[in-house]
Amino acid sequence: MLMVQPPLSPSNSVRASTRVATAAPPMNIVLFGPPGAGKGTQADRFSALYGIPKISTGDILRKAVQEGTDLGAAVAETLGRGGLVHDELMIRVVEERLSRPDACGGFLLDGFPRTVRQAKALDAIMAGRGGVCVIALHVMADVLVDRLSARGRADDKQRVIRERLRIYSRETEPVIDYYTECGLITVLDGHLSPDMVFKSIEGAIARSRGALL
């Protein structure tokens, strides 16, 4: 059973933000959240405020396909049929991206890891780099369906939405279990307002980084 962390009070949030900004460990974040949880919004906001790159594996792969690179050619068919790119290739893509200078001081990973093998590979990549802070946004399925249906997109019909959520749960549950066993994950309440969710993320990161000092 997932234990959802309560949001911080305003005074605690200020202190948490200060710790995040000044603490020595780099800000290495892995953010999980089902479709409709607001993960993309939070990731963009956090990246902009703290000056760390948001690294979306989905964006990297789609761009590669559009640009016709070797990577794009390797994944185009798989993406076209809605499949998952195999672990070995995804690990190489993420390892290369995390080796770039802009990620040395921290990053926010969106869409990786998707399997336990990928999670273990990330552990190896991060050896000596301060580890990662893993955060999962929890939102009830019925709320997610309502949020996604309100967007009015053609692919967001209820049957399709519920299938997307089922696939997400099937893919990520073993990874979340892995991080839970490692004691690295914090589950936050995604039903709150975007501002409250953001403050909760700040607090979770501050606590995680403080534990490394």
C-alpha positions in Angstrom: 0.0 0.0 0.0 1.4 3.4 -1.0 1.9 5.9 1.8 1.1 9.4 0.6 3.2 12.1 2.2 1.1 15.1 3.5 1.9 18.6 2.1 4.2 20.9 4.0 2.9 23.9 5.9 3.8 27.3 4.3 6.6 27.9 6.9 8.1 24.5 6.4 7.9 24.9 2.7 10.0 28.0 2.8 12.6 26.2 4.8 12.5 23.3 2.5 13.0 25.5 -0.6 16.0 27.1 1.1 17.5 23.7 1.8 17.0 22.6 -1.8 18.6 25.7 -3.1 21.7 25.6 -0.8 22.4 22.0 0.0 25.5 20.4 -1.5 24.1 17.2 -3.1 23.0 17.7 -6.8 19.3 17.8 -7.5 18.8 14.5 -9.3 15.1 13.8 -9.6 13.0 10.9 -11.0 9.3 11.9 -11.3 6.6 9.4 -11.8 2.9 10.1 -12.4 0.1 8.6 -14.5 -1.5 10.5 -17.5 -3.5 13.4 -16.0 -1.6 13.6 -12.8 0.0 16.9 -13.8 3.5 15.5 -13.9 4.5 17.4 -17.0 3.3 20.8 -15.6 5.3 20.2 -12.4 8.4 19.0 -14.2 8.4 22.1 -16.5 7.9 24.4 -13.5 10.6 22.8 -11.4 13.1 22.8 -14.3 12.5 26.5 -15.0 12.7 27.6 -11.4 15.8 25.6 -10.4 17.7 25.7 -13.7 18.0 21.9 -14.1 17.2 20.2 -17.4 13.9 18.3 -17.7 14.9 15.1 -19.6 11.9 13.4 -21.2 12.8 10.2 -22.9 9.6 10.4 -24.9 10.7 13.8 -26.2 14.2 12.5 -27.1 12.8 9.6 -29.1 10.1 11.6 -30.9 12.7 14.2 -31.9 15.1 11.5 -33.1 12.3 10.1 -35.3 11.4 13.6 -36.7 15.1 14.3 -37.5 15.7 10.9 -39.1 18.7 10.0 -36.9 20.1 6.5 -36.4 18.3 6.4 -33.1 15.1 7.5 -34.8 15.3 4.8 -37.4 15.9 2.2 -34.6 12.8 3.2 -32.6 10.3 4.5 -35.3 8.5 1.2 -35.8 8.2 0.5 -32.1 6.9 3.9 -31.3 4.5 3.7 -34.3 2.8 0.7 -32.8 2.8 2.0 -29.3 5.4 -0.4 -28.0 8.2 0.1 -25.5 11.7 0.6 -26.7 13.9 -2.2 -25.4 15.9 -1.7 -22.2 19.4 -1.7 -23.7 18.7 1.1 -26.1 16.9 3.2 -23.6 19.7 2.8 -21.0 22.2 4.0 -23.6 20.1 7.0 -24.5 19.7 8.1 -20.9 23.4 7.4 -20.0 24.5 9.6 -22.9 22.1 12.4 -22.0 23.1 12.4 -18.4 26.8 12.7 -19.3 26.3 16.1 -20.9 27.5 19.1 -18.9 24.1 20.6 -18.3 23.1 17.5 -16.3 26.1 17.5 -14.0 24.5 19.8 -11.4 21.2 17.9 -11.5 18.3 16.9 -13.7 14.7 15.8 -13.7 14.0 12.5 -15.4 10.5 12.0 -17.0 9.7 8.7 -18.6 12.7 6.7 -17.2 13.1 4.2 -15.7 10.2 2.2 -17.0 11.5 -1.3 -15.9 13.4 -2.6 -12.9 16.3 -3.3 -15.2 16.4 0.3 -16.2 16.1 1.4 -12.6 19.2 -0.7 -11.7 21.1 0.6 -14.7 20.3 4.2 -13.5 21.7 3.2 -10.0 24.9 2.3 -11.8 25.0 5.4 -13.9 24.5 7.5 -10.8 27.2 5.9 -8.7 29.3 8.7 -7.3 26.9 11.4 -8.5 24.7 11.6 -5.4 21.9 9.1 -6.2 18.4 10.1 -7.1 15.3 11.4 -5.4 12.3 9.5 -6.6 8.8 11.0 -6.4 5.5 9.6 -7.5 2.3 11.6 -7.8 -0.7 9.6 -6.7 -4.2 10.4 -8.1 -7.3 8.1 -8.1 -8.2 6.6 -11.4 -11.7 8.2 -11.6 -10.2 11.6 -11.0 -7.6 11.0 -13.8 -10.4 10.0 -16.2 -12.3 13.2 -15.4 -9.2 15.3 -15.9 -8.3 13.7 -19.2 -11.8 13.7 -20.5 -12.1 17.4 -19.9 -9.2 18.0 -22.3 -11.4 17.0 -25.1 -8.8 15.3 -27.2 -9.9 12.6 -29.6 -7.7 10.0 -28.0 -9.0 10.7 -24.6 -12.3 8.8 -24.7 -13.0 7.0 -21.5 -12.2 3.5 -22.7 -8.9 4.7 -24.2 -8.1 6.7 -21.1 -8.7 3.7 -18.8 -6.5 1.5 -21.1 -3.7 4.1 -20.9 -3.9 4.1 -17.1 -3.9 0.3 -17.0 -0.8 0.2 -19.1 0.9 2.8 -17.0 0.1 0.9 -13.8 1.3 -2.4 -15.3 4.6 -0.8 -16.4 5.5 1.2 -13.4 4.2 -0.8 -10.5 7.3 -3.1 -10.4 9.6 0.0 -10.6 7.8 1.8 -7.8 8.0 -1.4 -5.7 11.8 -1.6 -6.4 12.3 2.0 -5.2 10.0 1.4 -2.2 12.2 -1.6 -1.2 15.3 0.6 -1.6 13.7 3.3 0.6 14.1 5.9 -2.1 10.6 6.9 -3.1 8.2 9.5 -1.8 4.5 9.2 -2.8 2.7 12.6 -2.9 -1.0 13.5 -3.1 -1.7 14.6 -6.7 -5.3 15.6 -5.9 -4.1 18.9 -4.4 -3.8 22.2 -6.2 -0.8 22.6 -8.5 0.8 25.0 -6.1 0.4 22.6 -3.2 1.7 19.7 -5.2 4.7 21.8 -6.2 5.4 22.7 -2.5 5.1 19.0 -1.6 7.7 18.1 -4.3 10.0 20.8 -3.0 9.7 19.4 0.5 10.3 15.8 -0.5 13.4 16.8 -2.4 14.7 18.8 0.5 14.2 15.9 2.9 15.9 13.5 0.4 18.9 15.7 -0.2 19.2 16.5 3.5 19.5 12.8 4.3 22.6 12.7 2.1 24.5 15.4 4.0 
